[in-house]
């Protein structure tokens, strides 16, 4: 492409963006002559340059717009309609420019429609202005001001303008070289037309340099804004550099970093040598150079915001809302590459705020809010990250609608949602295909939603969060890394190959060893790690990458890189961990880009090429569901551990029959495979020596212990006593909503639930425990009943929570779990309705008696039936319980007693039935 | 390159870098060849197509090594002799075509190039743009662009 043309395109596009913004500002402050001046000059320059380059369509359009703006300057009232028209014209100019860029020729077509409208507007303005002012005007301008009978043709200059130009030009002529800065430094003159435009118009060939000087000044202008003199001097110190040049510079610095790393690597191997000192120096210089070059790639985030004022203006017209856009921290800088990637998400979120967030003026007035809504954008640095916040003072997220939509989309069940906090519900907006706009509008709700935004942000290693207060507004916070080009990475080894894992995603490293707390356990073929009471899914990197050579991995040992992607946490098992290194991310060959596990490759200090693992790819490979769900589940970890209503990890196994059976994983302490010859028969019962103790084994109905090989056993431990349940085969571990659909009268079976599409019997661990130890607790028939009554169960022991929740559910109660008295109180005070409270007595911090007393002393809660659950049932304890205000006192293991007590206290289901 | 066409009429010559892959002699137009190098420290890429032997660092550039034997459907080399690589560029990316050994550069008349024999192995035919008859052997002219049509078509399949 012609150099001149290319330069014209770059400059004009920049100018037009500025015009967009300035016009929106101008509309708000129609009396600000300075803004008008700016706009006028920019459009004028475009017109002049187009004329020079022989682009008649552009020239005609720019001219028509300029004429209208000239009228503004002459005092014609600024109407929204007129500004819209000019903005439309600018859009047309942009379209033509885009085609010009593609084809290097001005496209065919006519702009008569727009030009006609512009002229009409000018005429209307003239008439309006002429009517009252005609006499005085005529008197003033006898010298030659003529109101033309026809509008000016493209390229023509109105006589008065020329006149004025002649009058003013001489002042500048003596020192044309310094004219541009000086002109900019001029105070907003009472005679606003800058001299240059007029000068430009005359001898066309000479116009180009002047136009260029102006152009560059024009685009600097917004940065300089008020402090014109100072600003210009600063601006003069910057130069325009081609992006390619910068990219090349960046590449070269990356090479330098690599070479430096290489030298350091060599130096590391030779203890004492004379290179050490200069190498250190080289290293420092390189680091500084790297930083310096990175800086050149930095751009103010304001560049990504540039189009927003215009968008918001258009939206407010389209939606009939009054919207103010506030922007803070526009000069916050971030990497060009990152900037490009967040532009669209930002625009989308601002649109969302305008469309869904803010109310119509009437609605706002009704709520007692100012009619004008505000969207506030802010950006700032925080520890190697940029935080961008998009907030509005609108109605906030519609929790009810999100709930309904989440249920409709099958993201959660009604009962799940009941338990969630508002914040958790709000996170559903990031789930794929989630849009709460009741109707699809042209503004947002085009099926792409926040999930797309989230995906984009995820791609650049960022995070996103939403906060909302009903009636007050909502805010979305995005956290993104400063740069993508050079990242810190952990170098790991799997099957003899090295890989880099970006540090950003790495949470911690765990060394797993057999016989230690951190032991890789296996559930069928799925490796897991118990880490701080949470079950961490593990993936062997060599299996994931299908490079398992069979020689390496010791199944129970290894390093676990605990990795977090969004809200999902998982462990990547590797054979070795080396060190961290600043790596230069190089794009992968197009022949390899389809491999989702890698995000790029890099050259290490020793010169070897290694692949960079993409944690997102691994997360996908783990095949886990909607991240939002996980987030919620994770936040709720304590609750989730026992809550049968939410996602429950279930162990699926076979015992006795071909129908699969399941038991909540949290109930199981360990899974063992015990060699059959280790199983002893003592006193008619099967026993096995387990961890220096005798562990009784209980066989499920139909299960027989084989004669050789190994027998899978589920180990349950409580209070130091262990019991093994003998099963035939462990099938799988699944995460499911445990929903017992059919209750059972059969001993040992709570009921049936559909797990992974298959009817599965959920076994009742409580049935088998006393079979091992007669005193564990006694078992009687259960009486399932249908009810939708809800019960709050407070118990600090996960074991009992896990045991009782299914029992209560099977009896038809909805169960909310709390791990301590305080959590219980919070639940009670959250406004949720409970029909009864079941609480343990021995609990840390606040015991059951204190808990009951607190409830009794709360006016709103004092009628709440409270049932104590305790293993210490003595007359004294029962008496103490009465005093504390318990309605009933039930032994923990007396489940029929418990159900009976519940029925009695919750208003007699029996009576109703 | 620019004026190759008119020259063709008067019996233009094209220079080829020749290479042995398996028992066959191949020729690559010299204009497409960047360099010839010994591939060192090849890093294999898990999950990559079979034809991609790996990636390596060539003077600070990451080069994707293409296993020409796999590409041509030939069995793996039996010797331990290290392969050589012919460096070529495609749309700004560097590739190294792994070959058994490098031969001399030959200048051959364009009108001596014959169309692929119809019974040529279809795999090879897809990447060949003609055959030159030399003394005692045939040289298959490789079309570099088509040699590098790898992953994308594989994905589509």
Interface residues (C-beta under 8 A of the other chain):
Chain A: X255 X258 X259 X497 X545 X546 X547 X586 X589 X590 X591 X592 X593 X594 X595 X597 X598 X601 X603 X607 X608 X609 X610 X611
Chain B: X41 X43 X44 X45 X46 X47 X48 X49 X52 X55 X56 X57 X60 X62 X64 X91 X93 X95 X148 X150 X151 X152 X155
